[in-house]
Amino acid sequence: MSTLSEAVSPAEPKDAPPRGLWRQGLIVFCENRLALVGLCLFVLLAGVCFLGPLVYQTDQVHTDLTAVHLAPGEQGHPLGTDGVGYDQLGRLMLGGQTSIIVGLAAGILATIVGTLLGAIAGFVGGWVDAAVMRVVDAMMSIPSLFLFMLLAAIVTPSVPMLILIIGAFAWLGPARLVRGEALTLRSREYVQAMRGMGGTGGRAVRRHIIPNAIGTVIVNATFQVADAILYVAYLSFLGLGVPPPAANWGGMLSDGLADTYSGHWWLLYPPGIAIILIVLAFNFIGDGLRDAFEVRLRRR
């Protein structure tokens, strides 16, 4: 009976093709416990910030001077109130929405711009590569925070403007990384064969350079988002963030710092802990993605 079953369903040959790279990458990512912790942290924080206001509704527009500096738990405020009567938990969720939206949008914008410019510069080479890299080197020689402060002081801060300001300078890192990948990939046989068959440079960038550098791009994008969230916190801490009644964690941290000396600790620690957790989450996710895209670290 066993012989008949073996004849009907023969054993899988030893030279069977391996499982898909995406599946292998997912397995490696799931094996990284810190990456899973980071993913859970991000989902938890994003869920609290965007879905929490639907359950816990507060007024974050009108001040209430009769409920100033209430301690956590007083009069139905789980995290207390701030100096103008805003509920601190509701403020934390509102500020988280701004920080996450600006961080994600600015990180994605910087990654897209940097990937395109880096791929074109690395593949085309010559004066195009020289011009792009000189611009990158010149801009990277100036401290990023100084440039952000300068632009934020010139224009009126808003969520779209913060996204453009951060994205306008955060693309430098991705451009250098992708340019290095493009310099390596443009000499590969399949790229040379495509060019020999009459393929254009644009097709080579779209179909070969960027897809083969996607691992580097995705991993770098997670770190770009974490950096963008920190830049938002820096600018807001220095008073260059979105104006009230809008909020973000950096502005809350700045406002709470002065009140901490009066014993109002609940105005400082929650936004500070939230910034630390969201940045750690994206760094853990980036480390997990790096391992998933690194073939040498795959054990299957």
DOSE-687179 format. One record per residue: x, y, z of N, C-alpha, C in turn; residue in one letter; chain; residue number from 1. Coordinates in steps of 0.2 Angstrom, whole numbers, plus 5000, padded with zeros to 4 digits. Example, Ala and Ser with C-alpha at 12.3 -4.5 7.8 and 13.67 -1.06 7.14 Angstrom:
   neast   nnorth    nup   caeast   canorth   caup   ceast   cnorth    cup   r   c     k
    5066     4972   5039     5062      4978   5039    5066     4984   5039   a   A     1
    5064     4989   5035     5068      4995   5036    5064     5000   5039   s   A     2
This chain:
   neast   nnorth    nup   caeast   canorth   caup   ceast   cnorth    cup   r   c     k
    5004     4994   5000     5000      5000   5000    5004     5006   5000   m   A     1
    5010     5006   5004     5014      5012   5004    5018     5013   4998   s   A     2
    5019     5007   4994     5023      5007   4988    5018     5011   4983   t   A     3
    5012     5009   4983     5007      5012   4978    5006     5020   4980   l   A     4
    5006     5022   4986     5005      5029   4988    5012     5033   4985   s   A     5
    5018     5029   4986     5024      5033   4984    5024     5034   4977   e   A     6
    5021     5029   4973     5021      5029   4966    5016     5034   4963   a   A     7
    5010     5035   4967     5006      5040   4965    5008     5047   4967   v   A     8
    5011     5048   4973     5014      5055   4975    5021     5054   4976   s   A     9
    5025     5055   4971     5032      5054   4972    5035     5060   4976   p   A    10
    5041     5058   4979     5044      5063   4984    5046     5069   4980   a   A    11
    5046     5074   4984     5049      5081   4980    5056     5080   4979   e   A    12
    5058     5082   4973     5065      5081   4971    5069     5086   4975   p   A    13
    5076     5084   4976     5080      5088   4980    5081     5094   4977   k   A    14
    5081     5095   4970     5083      5101   4967    5076     5106   4966   d   A    15
    5071     5105   4970     5065      5109   4970    5067     5116   4971   a   A    16
    5063     5121   4968     5065      5128   4969    5063     5130   4976   p   A    17
    5067     5134   4979     5066      5136   4986    5060     5141   4986   p   A    18
    5058     5141   4992     5052      5146   4994    5053     5153   4991   r   A    19
    5048     5156   4990     5049      5163   4987    5053     5168   4992   g   A    20
    5056     5172   4989     5060      5177   4994    5056     5181   4998   l   A    21
    5050     5183   4996     5046      5187   5001    5044     5183   5007   w   A    22
    5042     5176   5005     5040      5172   5011    5046     5171   5016   r   A    23
    5052     5170   5013     5058      5169   5017    5059     5175   5021   q   A    24
    5058     5181   5018     5059      5187   5022    5054     5188   5027   g   A    25
    5048     5186   5026     5043      5186   5031    5045     5182   5037   l   A    26
    5047     5176   5036     5049      5171   5041    5055     5174   5045   i   A    27
    5060     5177   5042     5065      5180   5046    5063     5186   5050   v   A    28
    5059     5190   5047     5056      5196   5051    5052     5193   5057   f   A    29
    5048     5188   5056     5044      5186   5062    5049     5182   5067   c   A    30
    5055     5180   5065     5059      5177   5070    5063     5182   5074   e   A    31
    5063     5188   5072     5066      5194   5075    5061     5197   5080   n   A    32
    5062     5195   5087     5057      5197   5092    5057     5204   5093   r   A    33
    5062     5208   5092     5062      5215   5093    5058     5218   5087   l   A    34
    5059     5215   5081     5055      5218   5076    5047     5217   5077   a   A    35
    5045     5212   5080     5038      5211   5081    5036     5215   5087   l   A    36
    5040     5216   5092     5039      5221   5097    5038     5228   5094   v   A    37
    5042     5230   5090     5042      5237   5086    5035     5237   5082   g   A    38
    5034     5232   5079     5027      5232   5075    5021     5233   5079   l   A    39
    5021     5229   5085     5016      5229   5089    5015     5236   5093   c   A    40
    5021     5239   5094     5021      5246   5097    5018     5251   5093   l   A    41
    5020     5251   5086     5018      5255   5081    5010     5255   5080   f   A    42
    5008     5249   5080     5001      5247   5079    4997     5250   5085   v   A    43
    5000     5249   5091     4996      5251   5097    4996     5258   5098   l   A    44
    5002     5262   5096     5002      5269   5097    4997     5272   5091   l   A    45
    4998     5270   5085     4994      5272   5080    4986     5271   5081   a   A    46
    4985     5265   5084     4978      5264   5086    4975     5268   5091   g   A    47
    4979     5270   5096     4977      5274   5102    4976     5281   5099   v   A    48
    4981     5284   5095     4980      5290   5093    4975     5292   5088   c   A    49
    4973     5287   5083     4968      5288   5078    4961     5285   5080   f   A    50
    4961     5280   5084     4955      5277   5086    4953     5279   5093   l   A    51
    4958     5281   5097     4956      5283   5104    4951     5289   5104   g   A    52
    4952     5294   5100     4947      5300   5101    4940     5298   5099   p   A    53
    4939     5292   5095     4932      5290   5094    4929     5287   5100   l   A    54
    4933     5285   5105     4930      5282   5111    4931     5287   5117   v   A    55
    4936     5290   5117     4937      5295   5123    4937     5302   5120   y   A    56
    4932     5305   5120     4931      5312   5116    4932     5317   5121   q   A    57
    4936     5322   5119     4938      5328   5123    4938     5334   5119   t   A    58
    4937     5340   5122     4937      5346   5118    4944     5349   5118   d   A    59
    4947     5349   5112     4954      5351   5112    4955     5358   5108   q   A    60
    4949     5362   5108     4949      5368   5105    4948     5374   5110   v   A    61
    4943     5373   5114     4941      5378   5119    4945     5377   5126   h   A    62
    4947     5382   5129     4951      5381   5135    4946     5381   5141   t   A    63
    4948     5378   5146     4944      5378   5152    4948     5380   5158   d   A    64
    4948     5386   5160     4952      5389   5165    4950     5387   5172   l   A    65
    4944     5384   5173     4942      5381   5179    4945     5374   5181   t   A    66
    4948     5371   5176     4951      5364   5176    4958     5364   5174   a   A    67
    4962     5369   5177     4969      5370   5176    4973     5365   5180   v   A    68
    4978     5362   5177     4983      5358   5181    4980     5353   5186   h   A    69
    4975     5350   5184     4972      5344   5188    4977     5338   5187   l   A    70
    4977     5335   5193     4982      5329   5193    4978     5323   5190   a   A    71
    4982     5318   5188     4979      5312   5185    4974     5309   5189   p   A    72
    4968     5308   5186     4962      5305   5190    4957     5309   5192   g   A    73
    4959     5316   5193     4954      5321   5196    4949     5323   5190   e   A    74
    4943     5323   5193     4937      5325   5188    4937     5322   5182   q   A    75
    4938     5315   5182     4938      5311   5176    4943     5312   5171   g   A    76
    4949     5315   5172     4954      5316   5168    4960     5311   5169   h   A    77
    4960     5305   5165     4965      5300   5167    4972     5302   5168   p   A    78
    4974     5307   5163     4981      5310   5164    4981     5317   5166   l   A    79
    4976     5319   5169     4976      5326   5171    4975     5331   5166   g   A    80
    4976     5338   5167     4975      5343   5162    4981     5347   5162   t   A    81
    4982     5352   5157     4988      5356   5156    4986     5363   5159   d   A    82
    4990     5368   5157     4990      5374   5160    4984     5378   5157   g   A    83
    4980     5376   5152     4974      5380   5150    4968     5375   5150   v   A    84
    4969     5370   5153     4963      5365   5155    4962     5360   5149   g   A    85
    4966     5359   5145     4965      5354   5140    4967     5347   5143   y   A    86
    4962     5342   5142     4963      5335   5144    4970     5333   5141   d   A    87
    4974     5330   5146     4981      5328   5143    4981     5322   5139   q   A    88
    4976     5317   5141     4976      5311   5137    4973     5313   5130   l   A    89
    4968     5317   5129     4966      5319   5123    4971     5323   5119   g   A    90
    4975     5327   5122     4980      5331   5119    4985     5326   5117   r   A    91
    4987     5321   5120     4992      5316   5118    4990     5312   5112   l   A    92
    4983     5311   5112     4981      5307   5105    4981     5312   5099   m   A    93
    4979     5318   5101     4979      5323   5095    4986     5325   5093   l   A    94
    4991     5325   5098     4998      5327   5096    5001     5321   5092   g   A    95
    4999     5315   5094     5001      5309   5091    4999     5308   5084   g   A    96
    4993     5310   5082     4991      5311   5075    4995     5315   5071   q   A    97
    4997     5321   5073     5001      5326   5070    5008     5323   5069   t   A    98
    5011     5320   5074     5018      5318   5074    5019     5312   5069   s   A    99
    5014     5307   5070     5014      5301   5065    5013     5303   5058   i   A   100
    5008     5307   5057     5006      5309   5050    5012     5313   5047   i   A   101
    5015     5318   5050     5021      5321   5048    5027     5317   5047   v   A   102
    5028     5312   5052     5034      5308   5051    5033     5303   5045   g   A   103
    5027     5300   5045     5026      5295   5039    5027     5299   5032   l   A   104
    5023     5304   5032     5023      5308   5025    5030     5310   5023   a   A   105
    5033     5313   5028     5040      5316   5027    5045     5311   5025   a   A   106
    5045     5305   5029     5049      5300   5027    5048     5296   5021   g   A   107
    5042     5296   5019     5040      5293   5012    5042     5297   5007   i   A   108
    5041     5304   5008     5043      5309   5003    5050     5309   5002   l   A   109
    5054     5309   5007     5061      5309   5007    5064     5303   5003   a   A   110
    5061     5297   5005     5063      5291   5002    5062     5291   4994   t   A   111
    5056     5293   4992     5054      5293   4985    5059     5298   4981   i   A   112
    5060     5304   4984     5064      5308   4980    5072     5306   4980   v   A   113
    5074     5304   4986     5081      5301   4986    5082     5295   4982   g   A   114
    5077     5291   4982     5078      5285   4978    5078     5286   4970   t   A   115
    5074     5291   4968     5074      5292   4961    5080     5296   4959   l   A   116
    5082     5301   4963     5088      5305   4961    5095     5300   4962   l   A   117
    5095     5296   4967     5101      5292   4968    5101     5287   4962   g   A   118
    5096     5284   4960     5096      5279   4955    5098     5282   4948   a   A   119
    5095     5288   4947     5097      5291   4941    5104     5293   4941   i   A   120
    5107     5296   4946     5114      5298   4947    5119     5292   4946   a   A   121
    5117     5287   4950     5121      5281   4949    5122     5278   4943   g   A   122
    5116     5277   4939     5115      5274   4933    5118     5278   4927   f   A   123
    5116     5284   4927     5119      5288   4921    5126     5290   4922   v   A   124
    5128     5292   4928     5135      5293   4929    5137     5300   4926   g   A   125
    5144     5301   4925     5146      5307   4922    5144     5314   4926   g   A   126
    5142     5319   4922     5141      5325   4925    5135     5325   4929   w   A   127
    5130     5321   4927     5124      5320   4931    5125     5318   4938   v   A   128
    5129     5313   4939     5131      5310   4945    5135     5315   4949   d   A   129
    5140     5318   4946     5144      5323   4949    5140     5329   4952   a   A   130
    5135     5331   4948     5131      5337   4950    5126     5335   4956   a   A   131
    5123     5329   4955     5119      5327   4961    5123     5326   4967   v   A   132
    5128     5323   4967     5132      5321   4973    5135     5328   4976   m   A   133
    5137     5333   4972     5140      5339   4974    5134     5343   4978   r   A   134
    5128     5342   4976     5122      5345   4979    5121     5342   4986   v   A   135
    5122     5335   4986     5121      5331   4992    5126     5333   4997   v   A   136
    5132     5333   4995     5138      5334   4999    5137     5341   5002   d   A   137
    5135     5346   4998     5135      5353   5001    5129     5354   5006   a   A   138
    5124     5350   5004     5118      5351   5009    5119     5347   5015   m   A   139
    5123     5341   5015     5124      5337   5021    5130     5340   5025   m   A   140
    5134     5345   5022     5139      5349   5026    5136     5354   5031   s   A   141
    5129     5355   5030     5126      5360   5034    5121     5356   5039   i   A   142
    5121     5357   5046     5117      5354   5050    5110     5354   5048   p   A   143
    5107     5348   5048     5100      5348   5046    5095     5352   5050   s   A   144
    5096     5351   5057     5092      5355   5062    5092     5362   5060   l   A   145
    5098     5365   5059     5099      5372   5057    5095     5374   5051   f   A   146
    5095     5370   5046     5091      5371   5040    5083     5371   5041   l   A   147
    5081     5366   5045     5074      5366   5047    5072     5372   5051   f   A   148
    5076     5374   5056     5074      5380   5060    5074     5386   5056   m   A   149
    5078     5387   5051     5078      5392   5046    5072     5393   5042   l   A   150
    5070     5387   5039     5064      5387   5035    5058     5388   5039   l   A   151
    5058     5384   5045     5052      5385   5049    5051     5392   5052   a   A   152
    5056     5396   5053     5056      5403   5055    5053     5407   5049   a   A   153
    5055     5405   5043     5053      5410   5037    5046     5409   5035   i   A   154
    5043     5402   5035     5036      5401   5033    5032     5400   5039   v   A   155
    5026     5400   5038     5021      5398   5043    5020     5391   5044   t   A   156
    5022     5388   5050     5022      5381   5051    5015     5378   5051   p   A   157
    5014     5373   5047     5008      5369   5047    5010     5362   5045   s   A   158
    5005     5357   5045     5007      5350   5044    5009     5349   5037   v   A   159
    5006     5352   5032     5009      5351   5025    5016     5354   5024   p   A   160
    5017     5360   5028     5023      5364   5027    5029     5360   5031   m   A   161
    5027     5357   5037     5032      5353   5040    5034     5347   5036   l   A   162
    5029     5344   5033     5031      5338   5028    5036     5340   5023   i   A   163
    5034     5346   5020     5039      5348   5014    5046     5350   5017   l   A   164
    5046     5354   5022     5052      5356   5025    5057     5350   5027   i   A   165
    5054     5345   5030     5058      5339   5032    5060     5335   5026   i   A   166
    5055     5334   5022     5056      5330   5016    5061     5333   5011   g   A   167
    5061     5340   5011     5066      5343   5007    5073     5342   5008   a   A   168
    5075     5340   5014     5082      5339   5016    5083     5332   5018   f   A   169
    5078     5328   5020     5079      5321   5022    5081     5316   5017   a   A   170
    5080     5319   5010     5081      5314   5005    5089     5313   5003   w   A   171
    5093     5316   5007     5100      5316   5005    5103     5309   5007   l   A   172
    5101     5306   5013     5104      5300   5015    5101     5294   5010   g   A   173
    5095     5294   5008     5093      5289   5003    5096     5289   4997   p   A   174
    5097     5296   4994     5100      5297   4988    5107     5294   4988   a   A   175
    5111     5295   4993     5118      5292   4993    5118     5284   4993   r   A   176
    5113     5281   4997     5113      5274   4998    5111     5271   4991   l   A   177
    5106     5274   4988     5103      5271   4981    5108     5272   4976   v   A   178
    5112     5278   4976     5117      5279   4971    5122     5274   4971   r   A   179
    5124     5272   4978     5129      5266   4978    5127     5260   4976   g   A   180
    5120     5258   4977     5118      5252   4974    5117     5252   4966   e   A   181
    5116     5258   4964     5115      5259   4956    5122     5258   4953   a   A   182
    5127     5261   4956     5134      5260   4953    5136     5252   4953   l   A   183
    5133     5248   4958     5135      5241   4957    5131     5238   4952   t   A   184
    5124     5239   4952     5119      5236   4948    5120     5237   4941   l   A   185
    5122     5243   4939     5123      5245   4932    5128     5241   4928   r   A   186
    5132     5238   4931     5137      5234   4928    5135     5226   4928   s   A   187
    5129     5224   4930     5127      5217   4930    5125     5215   4923   r   A   188
    5126     5209   4922     5125      5206   4915    5118     5207   4913   e   A   189
    5113     5207   4917     5106      5207   4915    5104     5215   4913   y   A   190
    5108     5219   4916     5107      5226   4914    5110     5228   4907   v   A   191
    5117     5225   4907     5120      5226   4900    5117     5222   4895   q   A   192
    5113     5217   4896     5110      5213   4891    5104     5217   4889   a   A   193
    5100     5220   4893     5094      5224   4892    5096     5230   4888   m   A   194
    5102     5234   4889     5104      5239   4885    5107     5237   4878   r   A   195
    5110     5231   4878     5112      5229   4871    5106     5227   4867   g   A   196
    5100     5226   4870     5094      5224   4866    5090     5230   4864   m   A   197
    5093     5236   4866     5090      5242   4864    5086     5246   4870   g   A   198
    5086     5243   4876     5082      5246   4881    5085     5253   4883   g   A   199
    5081     5257   4885     5083      5264   4887    5085     5264   4894   t   A   200
    5088     5270   4896     5091      5271   4903    5085     5271   4908   g   A   201
    5080     5274   4906     5074      5275   4910    5071     5268   4912   g   A   202
    5071     5264   4907     5068      5257   4908    5073     5253   4913   r   A   203
    5079     5254   4912     5084      5251   4916    5083     5253   4924   a   A   204
    5082     5260   4925     5081      5262   4931    5075     5259   4934   v   A   205
    5069     5260   4930     5063      5257   4933    5062     5250   4934   r   A   206
    5065     5246   4929     5064      5239   4930    5070     5235   4933   r   A   207
    5075     5238   4934     5081      5234   4936    5084     5237   4942   h   A   208
    5086     5244   4942     5090      5247   4947    5086     5248   4953   i   A   209
    5080     5251   4953     5076      5252   4959    5073     5246   4962   i   A   210
    5070     5241   4958     5068      5235   4961    5073     5231   4964   p   A   211
    5079     5231   4962     5084      5227   4965    5087     5231   4971   n   A   212
    5086     5237   4972     5088      5241   4978    5082     5242   4982   a   A   213
    5077     5238   4981     5071      5239   4985    5072     5238   4993   i   A   214
    5076     5233   4994     5078      5231   5001    5081     5237   5005   g   A   215
    5086     5239   5002     5089      5245   5005    5085     5251   5006   t   A   216
    5080     5252   5001     5076      5258   5001    5071     5257   5007   v   A   217
    5068     5251   5007     5063      5250   5012    5066     5250   5019   i   A   218
    5071     5247   5020     5075      5248   5027    5076     5255   5029   v   A   219
    5079     5259   5024     5081      5266   5025    5074     5270   5026   n   A   220
    5069     5268   5023     5063      5272   5024    5060     5272   5031   a   A   221
    5061     5266   5035     5059      5266   5042    5063     5270   5046   t   A   222
    5069     5271   5045     5074      5275   5049    5072     5282   5047   f   A   223
    5070     5284   5041     5068      5290   5039    5062     5293   5042   q   A   224
    5057     5288   5043     5051      5290   5047    5053     5292   5054   v   A   225
    5057     5287   5057     5059      5289   5064    5063     5295   5065   a   A   226
    5067     5297   5060     5071      5303   5060    5066     5309   5059   d   A   227
    5061     5308   5055     5057      5314   5054    5052     5315   5060   a   A   228
    5050     5310   5064     5047      5311   5070    5051     5315   5075   i   A   229
    5057     5313   5075     5062      5317   5080    5063     5324   5077   l   A   230
    5063     5325   5071     5064      5332   5068    5058     5336   5070   y   A   231
    5052     5333   5070     5046      5337   5071    5046     5338   5079   v   A   232
    5048     5334   5083     5049      5335   5090    5054     5341   5092   a   A   233
    5059     5341   5088     5064      5346   5089    5061     5353   5087   y   A   234
    5058     5353   5081     5056      5360   5079    5050     5362   5084   l   A   235
    5046     5358   5086     5040      5359   5091    5043     5361   5097   s   A   236
    5048     5358   5100     5051      5359   5106    5054     5366   5106   f   A   237
    5057     5368   5100     5059      5375   5100    5054     5380   5098   l   A   238
    5048     5378   5098     5043      5383   5096    5041     5384   5089   g   A   239
    5044     5380   5085     5043      5381   5078    5038     5375   5075   l   A   240
    5034     5372   5079     5029      5367   5076    5023     5370   5074   g   A   241
    5018     5366   5074     5011      5368   5072    5008     5373   5077   v   A   242
    5005     5378   5076     5002      5383   5081    4996     5380   5084   p   A   243
    4994     5382   5091     4988      5380   5094    4982     5382   5090   p   A   244
    4976     5378   5091     4975      5373   5095    4978     5366   5093   p   A   245
    4981     5366   5087     4984      5359   5085    4990     5358   5090   a   A   246
    4992     5351   5090     4997      5349   5095    5001     5344   5092   a   A   247
    5007     5343   5095     5011      5337   5093    5015     5336   5099   n   A   248
    5019     5330   5100     5022      5328   5106    5028     5332   5107   w   A   249
    5031     5335   5102     5037      5339   5104    5035     5346   5107   g   A   250
    5029     5349   5105     5026      5355   5108    5024     5353   5115   g   A   251
    5021     5347   5116     5019      5346   5123    5024     5345   5128   m   A   252
    5030     5342   5125     5036      5341   5129    5039     5348   5131   l   A   253
    5039     5353   5126     5041      5359   5128    5037     5363   5133   s   A   254
    5030     5362   5132     5026      5366   5137    5026     5362   5144   d   A   255
    5027     5356   5144     5027      5352   5150    5034     5353   5154   g   A   256
    5039     5355   5150     5046      5356   5154    5046     5361   5159   l   A   257
    5042     5367   5157     5042      5373   5162    5038     5371   5168   a   A   258
    5032     5367   5167     5028      5365   5172    5030     5360   5177   d   A   259
    5036     5356   5175     5038      5351   5179    5041     5353   5185   t   A   260
    5044     5359   5185     5047      5362   5191    5042     5364   5196   y   A   261
    5036     5364   5194     5030      5366   5198    5027     5359   5201   s   A   262
    5030     5354   5199     5027      5347   5201    5022     5344   5197   g   A   263
    5021     5347   5191     5016      5344   5186    5019     5339   5181   h   A   264
    5022     5334   5184     5026      5329   5180    5022     5326   5175   w   A   265
    5015     5325   5175     5011      5322   5170    5011     5326   5163   w   A   266
    5013     5332   5163     5014      5336   5157    5020     5334   5153   l   A   267
    5025     5331   5156     5031      5330   5153    5032     5323   5151   l   A   268
    5031     5318   5156     5033      5311   5155    5029     5308   5149   y   A   269
    5022     5309   5149     5018      5305   5143    5021     5307   5136   p   A   270
    5021     5313   5134     5024      5314   5127    5031     5312   5126   p   A   271
    5035     5313   5132     5042      5310   5131    5042     5303   5130   g   A   272
    5039     5299   5134     5038      5292   5133    5036     5290   5126   i   A   273
    5031     5293   5124     5028      5292   5117    5033     5293   5112   a   A   274
    5037     5298   5112     5042      5299   5107    5047     5294   5107   i   A   275
    5049     5292   5113     5054      5287   5114    5051     5280   5111   i   A   276
    5045     5278   5112     5042      5272   5110    5041     5272   5103   l   A   277
    5039     5277   5100     5038      5277   5092    5044     5277   5088   i   A   278
    5049     5280   5091     5056      5280   5088    5059     5273   5088   v   A   279
    5059     5270   5094     5061      5263   5095    5057     5259   5091   l   A   280
    5051     5259   5090     5047      5255   5086    5049     5255   5079   a   A   281
    5050     5261   5076     5053      5261   5069    5060     5258   5068   f   A   282
    5064     5259   5073     5071      5257   5073    5071     5249   5073   n   A   283
    5067     5246   5078     5066      5239   5078    5063     5236   5072   f   A   284
    5058     5239   5069     5056      5237   5062    5061     5237   5057   i   A   285
    5065     5243   5057     5070      5243   5052    5075     5238   5053   g   A   286
    5077     5236   5059     5082      5231   5060    5079     5224   5057   d   A   287
    5073     5223   5059     5070      5217   5056    5069     5216   5049   g   A   288
    5068     5222   5046     5068      5222   5038    5074     5221   5035   l   A   289
    5079     5224   5039     5086      5223   5036    5088     5216   5036   r   A   290
    5087     5212   5042     5088      5205   5042    5084     5201   5037   d   A   291
    5078     5203   5036     5074      5200   5031    5076     5201   5024   a   A   292
    5079     5206   5022     5081      5207   5015    5089     5205   5014   f   A   293
    5092     5204   5020     5099      5202   5019    5099     5194   5018   e   A   294
    5101     5192   5013     5101      5185   5011    5105     5181   5016   v   A   295
    5111     5183   5017     5116      5180   5021    5113     5178   5028   r   A   296
    5108     5182   5031     5106      5180   5037    5100     5176   5037   l   A   297
    5097     5174   5032     5092      5169   5031    5094     5162   5033   r   A   298
    5091     5159   5037     5093      5152   5039    5089     5147   5036   r   A   299
    5084     5149   5032     5080      5144   5028    5082     5144   5021   r   A   300
